[in-house]
Amino acid sequence: MSVLFMSFSCTKQEASSESLVDSKLQGGHPNLILTKQSVSDIKSKLGTIPVFDKTLEASKNEVDAQIVKGIDVPVPKDMAGGYTHTQHKINYATMQKAGVLFQLLGDEKYATYIKDMLFAYAKMFPNLPLHPQTRSYARGKIFWQCLNDSNWLVFTSQAYDCIYDWLSKEDSDYLNKTLFRPYADFLSIETPQYFNRVHNHSTWGNVAVGMIALVMDDNELLDRALNGLKTDNIDPKAKDNDGGFIKNKEGKAGFLANLDSPFSPDGYYTEGPYYHRYAMYPFLIFGEALENKRPDLKIFEYKDGVLIKAVDALLNLTDADGEFFPLNDGQKGMSYYTASLVSAVDIAYYYGNKNPELLSVAKRQNKVQLDGTGLAIALALKEGKEKSFIKKSMELSDGSKGDEGGLGILRFQEGDETLGLLFKYSAHGLSHGHFDKLSFSLYENGDEVIQDYGLARFVNVEQKNGGGYLKENKTWAKQSIAHNTIIQNETSHFQGKFSIGENHHSDRFVFDVANPTFQIASAKENNAYPGTKLHRTIVMIKDEGDAKPYVLDVNKVVSSKKNQYDLPYYYFGQIIATNFDYKVSNTLSILGSKNGYQHLWNEGSGVVGDEGVQFTWLNNNKFYSITSATEKGDEIIFTKIGANDPKFNLRNDPSILQRKKGVKNTVYASIIESHGTYNAVTEKAAKAYSKFKSVKVEYDSDEYTAIRITTKDGKVKLVILSNKENSVEKEHSLKIGNKDYKWKGFYYYR
């Protein structure tokens, strides 16, 4: 059992291997999420803690309604969204809440309900084959995939803990032997390709086994959960059907490996915010259970407190409305109002440093976890201790050591007016990553201005592929053309192959937000296309007198041969005006044949000169413009998603695409600007025209790129970017035309 000690040896833990392995699991139930002490504390406050009382009452109403309906444990049959799938989800959620109600209210009807439900499952489980739906690489028994079976066990373990001492020993022995130990073995020993890997799936599996281990006082299962299977007969370099690595780079698996590898030191989870949100519940609920029952493991100190940092990182990866940025596979609309984030905020507050900013998030959530952490939140809110959670510009590193690129978040806020920009220069993101190096998305007041498509899936909508991923997720959503980034020769980054992309990450060049009026993020990508180097710099600039900033977007491309380059901007809304000519055909054509291009309609196009272009659109009663530098022969293409989509699985979103043909080295330079409003009641437009006249690439070399920005009132600004030196102390001099420029640091702006 020495592996348990070795897994902690790289941390600041000083406990001996004997104390970590052989210390007796603390007895007495409940002792996972609820404890005897927290139950006593909560009971003494009931009726005086509004948000806790409200949450408890809502749970009571839900559970009472299910009790009236009776026990329903159907034979598994359906995919996600189907009747049997949905009913088993209702069952585990109801059991978990019923366990809490039994402990806090003392009504035995809740314990009886859980017991009857568990006995129904215990009767069914021994004879259950694998689920009849065969789509998953790791089929479950109650559900179509082991992932959902693990959900069942994580929640049901909590219910079981709440009634464990109420049950007779004969009953608990029967459930342990007939249902719970076999279930844990099935999820681990019998499905190693699921359990012994680094992925949000395996985190749920590890935690499921770990939670029931704590309930049953089973050290062997606990060690299996923390450190993975010792022998699994799986090639460590193999990939499963879902595209994730079986083990981490050190050949380790289990809960601790899933803490080590996917999280950066800043708390960013490499799969992206959507799956970060999904994984936070098992990570934190197991952390709480370990803290309650195995405090000697000091799990919230592991990897310099990464679990608490992860909550802060995730909350910062949201727009002004609290919705998560949909980078990688991410469903739009998912927000910190989801139940998993209620738990995450409560646990992070309680086991972190009691950050009062988390209280303001909890106040908006308006519900709490029904345990000691939720009690702490409720009491603090009652005492008015909350402070506003201010989302600031920040950088989050990626990779277990923080050396695999990252994300740059640029923000502006003045009163209720906000702008937020997410710039992605991270690692691939395991199986949920997209081929979109150096992509970005832009938000205003919670609304998308320049969008990331997110995933192609209707989660738990049975009619749409059983609620699972649609084939268009691979043919469209993951492809580079689905994102706001450079695409070469209509081919996705890394050929659209996970096996290549997972081995590379972009490199941070500059991230500096010290000057709130000139916030800059810059990164390089040298591996997406052999022989081609991409360097993107995004600046949020607020000039004196302007109500809000604009965005300067500069893409420098250097290649060993001539190529075609495309740069799309996916916007929402109605085209208002352009300053260039284009033609629209009455017959739609498809933009390309593969790599996502087969899903784009070419709605119109025009060839432009070197005078630059401007494009204005209206969305949510706001005017936006893109003003771009162009070269003679550049093409502007209006596209819309939806070609080769016979089942209407894709949204019909538009983009404006800038294309350059037959060039080796080039620079794209554009300004994206929010500049006016339209009032539909008064029917008046204010500031409907862009303030910019032109954007021009004034100078470009290996060392420097200079962009000249001219406004319609004749003001001229010059931005000079250093392409090689990123030191803030470096002194530069450059002659452009007849004028000499001298400055210190990696940019010049005057």
C-alpha positions in Angstrom: 0.0 0.0 0.0 3.0 2.3 -0.2 1.7 3.9 -3.4 -0.7 6.0 -1.3 2.3 7.6 0.4 4.3 8.0 -2.8 1.5 9.9 -4.4 1.7 12.6 -1.7 5.5 12.6 -1.5 5.8 15.5 -3.9 3.7 17.7 -1.8 4.4 19.4 1.5 2.7 16.6 3.5 4.9 15.3 6.3 2.8 12.4 7.4 4.5 9.0 7.3 3.3 6.2 5.0 2.1 4.3 8.0 -0.1 7.2 9.1 -1.5 7.6 5.6 -2.3 4.0 5.0 -3.0 2.4 8.3 -4.8 5.1 10.2 -8.3 3.8 11.1 -11.1 5.3 9.2 -13.1 7.3 11.7 -16.4 5.5 12.6 -19.9 6.7 13.2 -22.4 8.0 10.6 -23.1 10.3 9.0 -19.4 11.3 8.4 -19.0 12.1 4.7 -20.7 15.4 3.8 -22.9 15.7 6.8 -21.3 14.9 10.2 -22.8 14.5 13.6 -21.5 17.9 14.6 -22.7 19.7 11.5 -26.2 18.1 11.9 -26.3 19.4 15.5 -25.2 22.8 14.4 -27.7 23.0 11.6 -30.6 21.8 13.7 -29.9 24.5 16.3 -30.2 27.2 13.6 -33.1 26.0 11.5 -35.8 28.6 11.1 -33.3 31.4 11.4 -31.2 31.1 8.3 -33.3 32.2 5.3 -31.3 30.8 2.3 -30.7 27.5 4.1 -34.3 27.2 5.2 -35.5 28.0 1.7 -33.2 25.3 0.1 -34.3 22.8 2.7 -38.0 23.5 2.1 -37.5 23.1 -1.7 -35.7 19.8 -1.2 -38.5 18.6 1.2 -41.2 19.4 -1.4 -39.3 17.5 -4.1 -38.6 14.4 -2.0 -42.2 14.3 -0.6 -43.6 14.4 -4.2 -41.3 11.5 -5.2 -42.3 9.5 -2.1 -46.0 9.8 -3.1 -45.1 8.5 -6.6 -43.5 5.4 -5.0 -40.4 3.4 -5.8 -39.7 3.0 -9.5 -36.5 1.1 -10.5 -37.0 0.3 -14.2 -34.8 -2.2 -16.1 -32.2 -0.1 -17.9 -33.0 0.5 -21.6 -32.7 4.1 -22.8 -30.0 6.5 -23.8 -29.7 9.9 -22.2 -33.0 11.7 -22.0 -35.0 8.5 -22.2 -37.4 7.3 -19.6 -35.2 4.7 -17.8 -32.2 7.0 -17.9 -34.2 10.0 -16.5 -35.9 7.9 -13.8 -32.6 6.5 -12.4 -31.2 10.1 -12.3 -34.3 11.1 -10.3 -33.8 8.2 -8.0 -30.2 9.0 -7.0 -30.9 12.7 -6.6 -34.0 12.0 -4.5 -32.1 9.5 -2.3 -29.3 12.0 -1.6 -31.8 14.7 -0.6 -33.9 12.2 1.4 -30.8 11.3 3.4 -30.2 14.9 4.3 -33.9 15.3 5.3 -33.7 12.3 7.5 -30.7 13.7 9.4 -32.0 17.2 9.7 -35.7 16.6 10.3 -35.6 13.1 11.9 -38.6 11.8 10.0 -38.0 8.0 9.4 -40.1 8.0 6.2 -37.1 9.4 4.4 -34.8 6.6 5.7 -37.4 4.0 4.8 -37.7 5.5 1.3 -33.9 5.2 0.8 -33.8 1.6 2.2 -36.6 0.5 0.0 -35.0 2.0 -3.0 -31.6 0.5 -2.2 -33.1 -2.9 -1.7 -34.8 -2.6 -5.1 -31.5 -1.9 -6.7 -29.8 -4.7 -4.8 -32.3 -7.1 -6.1 -31.8 -6.0 -9.7 -28.0 -5.3 -9.8 -26.6 -8.9 -9.5 -28.4 -10.0 -12.7 -27.9 -6.8 -14.7 -25.9 -7.3 -17.9 -24.1 -4.4 -19.6 -26.5 -1.7 -20.7 -28.2 -2.6 -24.0 -27.1 0.6 -25.7 -23.6 -0.1 -27.1 -22.4 3.4 -28.0 -20.0 4.0 -25.1 -16.4 2.8 -24.8 -17.3 1.9 -21.2 -20.9 0.7 -21.0 -22.6 1.0 -17.7 -25.2 -1.2 -16.2 -27.9 1.2 -14.9 -27.0 3.8 -17.5 -25.6 3.6 -21.0 -22.1 4.7 -19.8 -20.1 4.1 -16.7 -19.9 7.9 -16.2 -23.6 8.0 -15.3 -23.3 4.9 -13.1 -20.6 6.7 -11.2 -22.9 9.7 -10.8 -25.4 7.3 -9.3 -22.9 5.9 -6.8 -21.5 9.4 -5.8 -25.0 10.6 -4.8 -26.3 7.3 -3.4 -23.2 7.0 -1.2 -24.2 10.2 0.6 -27.8 8.8 1.1 -26.4 5.5 2.4 -24.1 7.3 4.8 -27.1 9.2 6.2 -29.0 6.0 7.1 -26.1 3.6 7.8 -26.5 3.7 11.5 -30.3 3.5 11.2 -30.1 0.3 9.2 -29.6 -3.1 11.0 -26.2 -4.6 10.6 -27.8 -7.4 8.6 -29.2 -4.9 6.1 -26.0 -2.9 5.7 -24.0 -6.2 5.3 -26.4 -7.3 2.6 -26.2 -4.0 0.7 -22.4 -3.9 1.0 -22.0 -7.4 -0.3 -24.8 -7.5 -2.9 -24.8 -3.9 -4.3 -22.1 -1.6 -3.2 -18.9 -3.6 -3.3 -19.8 -5.2 -6.6 -20.7 -1.8 -8.0 -17.3 -0.4 -7.0 -15.6 -3.4 -8.5 -17.5 -3.0 -11.8 -16.6 0.6 -12.1 -12.9 0.0 -11.5 -11.6 -3.6 -11.9 -14.1 -4.6 -14.5 -13.8 -1.3 -16.5 -10.2 -0.3 -16.3 -10.3 1.7 -19.6 -12.7 4.0 -17.9 -11.3 4.0 -14.3 -7.6 4.2 -15.0 -7.3 7.4 -17.0 -7.0 11.1 -16.8 -10.3 12.7 -17.8 -13.4 14.0 -16.1 -15.0 10.6 -16.7 -12.5 8.8 -14.5 -12.7 11.5 -11.9 -16.3 10.6 -11.4 -15.4 6.9 -11.3 -12.6 7.4 -8.8 -14.8 9.5 -6.6 -17.7 7.0 -6.8 -15.4 4.2 -5.6 -13.8 6.5 -3.0 -17.2 7.7 -1.5 -18.5 4.2 -1.0 -15.2 3.2 0.4 -15.5 5.8 3.1 -19.0 4.7 3.9 -18.0 1.1 4.2 -14.7 1.8 5.9 -12.9 -0.1 3.1 -9.2 0.9 2.9 -8.5 -1.2 -0.1 -11.2 0.6 -2.1 -10.0 4.0 -0.9 -6.5 3.3 -2.0 -7.9 2.2 -5.4 -9.8 5.4 -5.7 -6.9 7.7 -4.8 -4.2 5.9 -6.8 -6.0 3.9 -9.5 -5.6 0.2 -10.3 -2.2 -1.2 -9.7 -2.5 -3.6 -12.6 -5.0 -2.9 -15.5 -3.4 -4.7 -18.5 -3.8 -1.5 -20.5 -1.0 0.0 -22.6 -0.2 3.3 -20.8 0.2 5.0 -24.2 -3.1 3.8 -25.5 -6.1 6.1 -26.1 -9.7 5.1 -25.5 -12.5 5.6 -27.9 -13.4 8.9 -26.4 -9.9 10.3 -27.2 -8.4 10.7 -23.7 -5.2 9.3 -22.3 -5.5 6.2 -20.2 -2.9 7.4 -17.7 -1.1 10.6 -17.0 2.5 11.3 -18.3 4.0 9.6 -15.2 1.9 6.5 -15.7 -0.3 7.2 -12.8 -4.1 7.1 -12.5 -6.7 7.6 -9.8 -8.1 10.7 -8.0 -4.7 12.2 -7.2 -3.5 11.8 -10.8 -6.6 13.6 -11.9 -5.7 16.4 -9.5 -2.1 16.5 -10.6 -2.4 16.4 -14.4 -5.5 18.3 -15.7 -5.1 21.3 -13.3 -2.6 24.0 -13.8 -1.1 25.7 -10.7 -3.6 28.5 -11.3 -6.5 26.1 -11.1 -7.4 26.0 -14.8 -8.8 22.6 -15.8 -7.4 21.7 -19.2 -10.7 20.3 -20.7 -12.2 23.8 -20.5 -14.9 25.5 -18.3 -17.8 23.3 -19.3 -16.2 20.1 -18.1 -14.3 22.0 -15.4 -17.8 22.8 -14.0 -18.9 19.1 -14.4 -15.8 17.7 -12.7 -15.8 20.2 -9.8 -18.7 18.4 -8.0 -16.9 15.1 -7.6 -13.6 16.8 -6.9 -14.9 18.9 -4.1 -17.5 16.6 -2.7 -14.9 13.9 -2.3 -12.5 16.5 -0.9 -15.1 17.4 1.7 -15.7 13.8 2.5 -11.9 13.2 2.9 -11.5 16.3 5.0 -14.3 15.0 7.3 -13.2 11.4 7.5 -9.5 11.5 6.6 -8.3 14.9 7.7 -4.8 13.5 7.9 -4.7 13.5 4.1 -5.1 17.3 4.0 -6.6 17.1 0.6 -7.4 20.9 0.4 -3.7 21.6 0.7 -2.8 19.2 -2.1 -0.8 20.7 -5.0 -0.7 24.1 -3.1 -4.5 24.2 -2.6 -5.4 23.6 -6.3 -9.0 22.6 -5.5 -9.8 26.0 -4.0 -7.9 27.8 -6.7 -10.0 25.9 -9.3 -13.2 27.4 -8.0 -11.9 30.9 -8.4 -10.5 30.1 -11.9 -13.9 28.7 -13.0 -15.8 31.7 -11.7 -13.5 34.0 -13.6 -14.2 32.0 -16.8 -17.7 33.4 -17.0 -19.3 36.4 -18.8 -21.1 39.2 -17.0 -24.2 36.9 -16.6 -22.2 34.1 -15.0 -22.3 31.9 -18.0 -19.2 29.9 -18.8 -17.1 30.7 -21.8 -17.9 27.9 -24.3 -14.3 27.1 -25.3 -13.6 23.5 -26.3 -16.6 21.3 -25.9 -19.0 23.6 -24.0 -22.7 24.0 -24.1 -23.8 27.6 -24.1 -26.0 28.8 -21.3 -24.3 26.7 -18.6 -23.6 29.0 -15.7 -22.6 29.2 -12.1 -26.2 28.8 -11.1 -25.9 25.0 -11.8 -26.1 22.8 -8.7 -22.4 21.7 -9.0 -21.3 25.3 -8.6 -23.6 25.8 -5.6 -21.6 23.0 -4.0 -18.3 24.3 -5.3 -18.8 27.9 -4.0 -20.0 26.7 -0.6 -17.1 24.2 -0.1 -14.5 26.6 -1.4 -15.7 29.3 1.0 -15.7 27.0 4.0 -12.4 25.2 3.3 -10.7 28.2 1.7 -10.0 31.6 3.4 -13.7 32.5 3.8 -13.4 34.8 0.8 -16.4 37.3 1.1 -16.6 37.7 -2.7 -17.8 34.1 -2.9 -20.7 35.1 -0.7 -22.0 37.5 -3.4 -22.0 34.6 -5.9 -23.8 32.4 -3.4 -26.3 35.2 -2.8 -27.1 35.3 -6.6 -27.4 31.5 -6.6 -29.9 31.8 -3.8 -29.5 28.3 -2.6 -26.9 26.4 -0.6 -25.6 22.9 -0.1 -27.4 21.3 2.9 -24.5 20.7 5.1 -22.0 22.6 7.3 -20.5 24.5 4.3 -24.0 25.7 3.3 -24.7 26.6 6.9 -21.5 28.8 6.9 -22.6 30.5 3.7 -26.2 31.1 5.1 -24.9 32.5 8.4 -22.5 34.8 6.6 -25.1 36.1 4.2 -27.5 36.7 7.1 -24.8 38.8 8.7 -24.2 40.8 5.5 -20.6 39.8 5.0 -20.6 39.5 1.2 -18.5 41.6 -1.1 -18.9 41.9 -4.9 -17.1 39.3 -6.9 -15.1 41.6 -9.3 -13.9 39.8 -12.4 -10.6 41.4 -13.4 -8.3 40.9 -16.4 -6.2 37.9 -15.7 -4.1 35.1 -17.2 -4.6 31.4 -16.4 -1.8 29.0 -17.2 -2.4 25.5 -18.7 -0.6 22.3 -18.0 0.1 20.5 -14.8 3.2 22.7 -14.3 1.7 25.8 -15.8 4.0 25.7 -18.8 1.6 24.7 -21.6 0.3 28.1 -22.7 -2.9 29.3 -21.2 -5.8 31.7 -21.4 -5.7 35.5 -21.4 -8.8 37.3 -20.2 -9.1 41.0 -20.9 -11.9 42.9 -19.2 -13.3 46.4 -18.9 -16.0 47.5 -16.5 -17.5 50.9 -15.8 -20.8 50.8 -13.9 -23.0 48.3 -15.7 -21.1 48.4 -18.9 -18.7 45.5 -19.4 -16.5 44.1 -22.2 -14.8 40.7 -21.8 -12.4 39.0 -24.2 -11.1 35.5 -23.9 -7.9 34.6 -25.8 -7.0 31.0 -26.1 -3.4 29.8 -26.3 -3.6 26.7 -24.3 -2.9 23.0 -24.6 -5.4 20.9 -26.6 -7.7 19.9 -23.7 -7.8 16.1 -23.8 -10.6 14.6 -25.7 -12.8 17.7 -25.4 -10.3 20.0 -27.0 -10.9 21.8 -30.3 -8.4 22.6 -33.0 -8.5 26.4 -32.5 -5.1 27.7 -31.5 -4.9 31.4 -30.9 -8.7 31.8 -31.2 -10.7 34.4 -29.2 -14.3 35.4 -28.3 -15.7 38.8 -27.3 -18.6 39.7 -25.0 -20.4 42.8 -24.1 -22.7 42.9 -21.0 -23.0 39.1 -21.1 -23.9 39.0 -24.8 -21.7 37.4 -27.5 -20.2 39.9 -29.9 -17.7 37.5 -31.6 -18.7 34.0 -30.7 -17.1 30.6 -30.1 -19.5 28.0 -31.4 -19.1 25.6 -28.5 -20.2 22.0 -28.8 -22.6 20.3 -31.3 -24.8 18.4 -28.9 -28.3 18.6 -27.3 -27.5 17.3 -23.8 -30.3 14.9 -22.6 -32.5 15.6 -25.6 -33.2 12.1 -26.6 -34.5 12.9 -30.1 -31.0 14.3 -31.0 -28.8 11.3 -31.1 -29.9 10.1 -27.6 -28.6 13.3 -26.0 -25.1 12.4 -27.0 -22.6 14.2 -29.2 -23.6 14.7 -32.7 -21.4 13.7 -35.6 -21.2 17.4 -36.5 -19.2 17.9 -33.3 -16.2 16.4 -35.1 -17.0 17.5 -38.6 -17.8 21.1 -37.6 -17.5 22.3 -34.0 -14.0 20.9 -33.4 -12.6 22.1 -36.7 -10.5 25.2 -37.0 -12.9 27.0 -39.4 -15.5 26.9 -36.7 -13.4 29.4 -34.7 -12.1 32.9 -35.0 -8.5 32.0 -35.9 -6.2 31.6 -38.9 -6.8 28.5 -41.1 -4.2 27.5 -43.8 -5.2 25.9 -47.0 -8.7 24.9 -45.7 -7.0 22.4 -43.3 -7.5 22.3 -39.6 -4.7 22.8 -37.1 -2.7 19.6 -36.6 -4.7 18.1 -39.5 -7.6 17.9 -37.1 -6.0 14.9 -35.4 -6.1 14.5 -31.6 -3.0 12.4 -31.7 -1.0 15.3 -33.0 -2.7 18.2 -31.3 -2.5 16.7 -27.8 1.3 16.8 -28.1 1.5 20.6 -28.6 0.5 23.8 -27.0 0.8 27.5 -28.0 3.3 29.7 -26.2 2.6 32.8 -24.3 4.5 35.8 -25.5 3.1 38.7 -23.6 0.3 39.3 -21.1 0.3 42.7 -19.5 -2.8 44.4 -18.1 -1.0 46.8 -15.8 -2.2 49.7 -17.9 -6.0 49.5 -17.9 -6.2 51.6 -21.0 -3.9 49.4 -23.0 -4.3 45.7 -22.1 -2.3 43.3 -24.2 -2.2 39.6 -24.7 0.1 38.0 -27.3 1.0 34.3 -28.1 2.6 32.2 -30.7 1.8 28.9 -32.4 4.6 27.1 -34.3 3.2 23.6 -34.7 -0.4 23.9 -36.1 1.0 23.9 -39.6 4.5 22.5 -40.5 6.6 25.3 -41.9 4.2 28.1 -40.7 4.4 30.3 -37.6 1.4 32.1 -36.3 1.7 35.1 -33.9 -1.5 36.8 -32.6 -1.6 39.9 -30.5 -4.9 41.2 -29.1 -5.1 44.6 -27.4 -8.0 46.2 -25.6 -7.5 50.0 -26.0 -9.5 52.7 -24.3 -8.6 56.1 -25.7 -9.3 59.3 -23.6 -12.8 60.5 -24.0 -14.2 57.2 -25.3 -17.0 55.5 -23.3 -15.5 52.0 -23.8 -12.5 50.3 -25.3 -12.0 48.9 -28.8 -10.1 45.7 -29.7 -7.1 45.7 -31.9 -6.4 42.2 -33.4 -3.1 41.6 -35.2 -2.3 38.2 -36.7 1.2 37.8 -38.1 1.8 34.7 -40.4 5.3 33.6 -41.5 5.6 30.5 -43.7 8.1 28.7 -45.8 5.8 28.5 -48.8 2.8 30.3 -50.4 -0.6 29.4 -48.9 -4.2 30.4 -48.7 -5.1 31.9 -45.3 -8.6 32.4 -43.9 -9.6 34.4 -40.9 -13.4 34.3 -39.9 -15.2 36.5 -37.4 -18.4 34.8 -36.2 -20.8 37.6 -35.3 -24.6 37.7 -34.5 -27.1 40.1 -35.9 -28.1 42.1 -39.0 -25.6 43.5 -41.5 -26.0 47.3 -41.6 -23.3 48.6 -44.0 -20.1 47.8 -45.8 -17.6 50.0 -47.6 -16.8 47.4 -50.2 -18.5 45.8 -53.2 -19.6 42.2 -53.1 -21.9 39.9 -55.1 -24.7 37.7 -53.7 -25.7 34.7 -55.8 -29.3 33.5 -55.9 -28.0 29.9 -55.7 -26.0 29.1 -52.5 -22.7 27.4 -53.0 -20.7 25.4 -50.4 -17.4 27.0 -49.3 -15.3 23.8 -49.3 -15.4 20.0 -49.1 -13.9 19.0 -45.8 -12.4 20.1 -42.5 -15.6 21.9 -41.6 -15.7 24.0 -44.8 -18.4 21.5 -46.1 -20.8 23.0 -43.4 -20.5 26.6 -44.6 -22.6 28.3 -47.2 -20.9 31.0 -49.3 -23.6 33.7 -49.3 -21.7 36.4 -51.1 -18.2 37.6 -51.7 -16.1 40.4 -53.0 -12.5 41.1 -54.0 -11.0 44.2 -52.3 -8.0 46.5 -52.7 -5.4 47.8 -50.4 -7.6 50.7 -49.0 -9.0 48.5 -46.2 -12.6 47.4 -45.5 -15.2 48.2 -42.9 -18.2 46.1 -41.9 -21.0 47.2 -39.5 -23.8 45.1 -38.0 -26.6 45.5 -35.4 -27.2 43.1 -32.6 -29.2 43.5 -29.3 -29.8 47.1 -30.4 -26.0 47.8 -30.4 -23.9 48.8 -33.4 -20.6 47.0 -34.0 -18.0 47.5 -36.7 -14.9 45.6 -37.9 -12.3 47.8 -39.6 -9.6 45.8 -41.3 -6.4 46.4 -43.3 -6.4 44.6 -46.6 -4.1 44.0 -49.5 -5.0 44.1 -53.2 -6.6 40.8 -54.2 -7.9 39.9 -50.7 -11.4 38.4 -50.7 -14.2 39.0 -48.2 -16.7 36.2 -47.9 -20.0 36.1 -46.1 -20.7 32.7 -44.8 -23.5 31.0 -42.8 -23.3 27.6 -41.0 -25.7 24.9 -42.2 -24.5 23.2 -45.3 -24.5 19.4 -45.4 -26.6 19.3 -42.3 -29.6 17.1 -43.3 -30.9 16.8 -39.7 -30.6 20.5 -38.9 -28.1 19.8 -36.1 -26.2 23.1 -36.5 -27.1 26.7 -35.8 -27.3 28.9 -38.8 -24.8 31.5 -37.5 -23.1 34.0 -39.9 -19.5 35.0 -40.2 -17.4 37.5 -42.3 -14.3 35.8 -43.5 -11.1 37.5 -44.7 -9.2 35.4 -47.3 -5.7 35.9 -48.6 -4.5 33.7 -51.5 -1.0 32.7 -52.7 1.0 34.5 -50.0 3.8 33.3 -47.8 4.1 36.0 -45.1 1.3 38.3 -44.2 -0.4 40.4 -41.4 -4.1 40.6 -40.6 -4.9 43.7 -38.7 -8.4 44.6 -37.6 -10.3 46.8 -35.1 -13.5 45.5 -33.5 -15.6 48.2 -32.0 -18.8 48.6 -30.1 -19.9 52.2 -30.9 -23.6 52.9 -30.8 -27.2 51.9 -30.0 -30.6 51.8 -31.5 -33.8 52.5 -29.6 -36.8 50.6 -31.2 -39.3 52.7 -29.2 -38.1 56.1 -30.3 -36.7 54.7 -33.5 -33.5 56.6 -33.1 -29.9 55.5 -33.8 -27.1 56.9 -31.8 -23.4 56.7 -33.0 -24.4 54.2 -35.7 -21.1 54.9 -37.6 -17.7 53.7 -36.6 -15.3 56.3 -35.5 -12.5 54.7 -37.4 -11.5 55.6 -41.0 -8.9 53.0 -41.6 -6.4 50.5 -40.2 -3.1 50.0 -42.1 -0.1 47.7 -41.7 2.5 50.5 -41.7 5.6 48.3 -41.3 6.3 44.6 -40.9 9.6 42.6 -40.4 10.8 39.7 -38.3 11.4 42.1 -35.4 8.5 44.5 -35.5 5.0 45.1 -36.8 3.5 48.6 -36.9 -0.2 49.3 -37.3 -1.5 52.8 -38.2 -5.0 53.6 -36.9 -6.8 56.6 -38.4 -10.1 58.0 -37.0 -12.6 59.9 -39.1 -11.8 63.1 -37.3 -8.2 62.9 -38.5 -6.5 61.5 -35.4 -3.7 59.0 -36.1 -2.3 56.5 -33.7 0.6 54.1 -34.2 1.0 50.8 -32.5 4.4 49.1 -32.8 4.7 45.5 -31.6 7.9 43.7 -30.9 7.8 40.2 -32.4 10.9 38.7 -30.8 11.7 40.7 -27.6 9.1 40.6 -24.8 11.1 42.1 -22.0 9.5 45.2 -20.4 13.1 46.6 -19.9 14.2 46.2 -23.5 14.9 49.5 -25.3 13.9 49.7 -29.0 14.5 52.0 -31.9 12.9 51.7 -35.4 12.8 54.0 -38.4 9.6 54.0 -40.4 9.8 56.1 -43.5 11.5 59.3 -42.4 10.6 59.1 -38.7 12.5 57.5 -35.9 10.7 55.8 -33.0 12.3 54.9 -29.7 10.5 53.2 -26.7 11.0 50.8 -23.9 9.1 47.6 -23.5 7.4 45.3 -26.0 5.0 47.8 -27.5 4.8 51.4 -28.6 1.5 53.3 -28.7 1.1 57.0 -29.4 
